[in-house]
């Protein structure tokens, strides 16, 4: 019985190491992809500054309006 537990624990340790390694690789890929999106965003802003300001302003108005509605409802309850 004791040997069986040792083997299972060893297998769990090996699987955990493999999962950790795979997660690290995936995080590296996601980081690289996010850096590409950041660079594309910076390039877009440099090439289209007026459109970027309009989009950012619209997003701010929408988020602000949604937050106002949410907090207004929570105060009434």
The 8 nearest C-alpha neighbors of each residue, nearest first, counted from 0:
[[1, 3, 2, 4, 5, 6, 7, 8],
 [0, 2, 4, 3, 5, 6, 7, 8],
 [3, 1, 5, 4, 0, 6, 7, 8],
 [2, 4, 0, 6, 1, 5, 7, 8],
 [5, 3, 7, 1, 2, 6, 8, 0],
 [6, 4, 2, 8, 3, 7, 9, 1],
 [7, 5, 9, 3, 8, 4, 10, 2],
 [6, 8, 10, 4, 9, 5, 11, 3],
 [7, 9, 11, 5, 10, 6, 4, 12],
 [8, 10, 12, 6, 7, 11, 5, 13],
 [11, 9, 7, 13, 12, 8, 14, 6],
 [10, 12, 8, 14, 9, 13, 15, 7],
 [13, 11, 9, 15, 10, 14, 8, 16],
 [12, 14, 10, 16, 15, 11, 9, 17],
 [15, 13, 17, 11, 16, 12, 10, 18],
 [14, 16, 12, 18, 17, 13, 11, 19],
 [17, 15, 19, 13, 14, 18, 20, 12],
 [16, 18, 14, 20, 15, 19, 21, 13],
 [19, 17, 15, 21, 20, 16, 22, 14],
 [20, 18, 22, 16, 17, 21, 15, 23],
 [19, 21, 23, 17, 18, 22, 16, 24],
 [22, 20, 18, 24, 23, 19, 17, 25],
 [23, 21, 25, 19, 24, 20, 18, 26],
 [24, 22, 20, 26, 21, 25, 19, 27],
 [23, 25, 27, 21, 22, 26, 28, 20],
 [24, 26, 22, 28, 27, 23, 29, 21],
 [27, 25, 29, 23, 28, 24, 30, 22],
 [28, 26, 24, 30, 25, 29, 31, 23],
 [29, 27, 25, 31, 30, 26, 32, 24],
 [30, 28, 26, 32, 31, 27, 33, 25],
 [29, 31, 27, 33, 28, 32, 26, 34],
 [30, 32, 28, 34, 29, 33, 27, 35],
 [33, 31, 29, 35, 34, 30, 28, 36],
 [34, 32, 36, 30, 35, 31, 29, 37],
 [33, 35, 37, 31, 32, 36, 38, 30],
 [36, 34, 32, 38, 33, 37, 39, 31],
 [37, 35, 33, 39, 34, 38, 40, 32],
 [38, 36, 34, 40, 39, 35, 33, 41],
 [37, 39, 41, 35, 40, 36, 42, 34],
 [40, 38, 36, 42, 37, 41, 43, 35],
 [41, 39, 37, 43, 38, 42, 36, 44],
 [42, 40, 38, 44, 43, 39, 37, 45],
 [41, 43, 39, 45, 40, 44, 38, 46],
 [44, 42, 40, 46, 41, 45, 47, 39],
 [43, 45, 48, 47, 41, 46, 42, 51],
 [46, 44, 42, 43, 47, 48, 41, 40],
 [45, 47, 43, 44, 42, 48, 41, 49],
 [48, 46, 44, 50, 45, 49, 43, 51],
 [47, 49, 51, 44, 50, 45, 46, 52],
 [50, 48, 52, 51, 47, 53, 44, 54],
 [49, 51, 53, 52, 47, 48, 54, 44],
 [52, 50, 48, 54, 49, 53, 44, 47],
 [51, 53, 55, 49, 50, 54, 56, 48],
 [52, 54, 50, 56, 51, 55, 57, 49],
 [53, 55, 57, 51, 56, 52, 58, 50],
 [56, 54, 58, 52, 57, 53, 51, 59],
 [57, 55, 59, 53, 58, 54, 52, 60],
 [58, 56, 60, 54, 59, 55, 53, 61],
 [57, 59, 55, 61, 56, 60, 62, 54],
 [58, 60, 56, 62, 57, 61, 63, 55],
 [59, 61, 63, 57, 58, 62, 64, 56],
 [60, 62, 58, 64, 63, 59, 65, 57],
 [63, 61, 65, 59, 64, 60, 58, 66],
 [64, 62, 60, 66, 61, 65, 59, 67],
 [65, 63, 67, 61, 62, 66, 60, 68],
 [64, 66, 62, 68, 67, 63, 69, 61],
 [67, 65, 69, 63, 68, 64, 70, 62],
 [66, 68, 64, 70, 65, 69, 71, 63],
 [69, 67, 71, 65, 66, 70, 72, 64],
 [68, 70, 66, 72, 67, 71, 65, 73],
 [71, 69, 73, 67, 72, 68, 66, 74],
 [70, 72, 68, 74, 69, 73, 67, 75],
 [71, 73, 75, 69, 70, 74, 68, 76],
 [72, 74, 70, 76, 75, 71, 69, 68],
 [75, 73, 71, 72, 76, 70, 69, 68],
 [74, 76, 72, 73, 71, 70, 69, 68],
 [75, 73, 74, 72, 71, 70, 69, 68]]
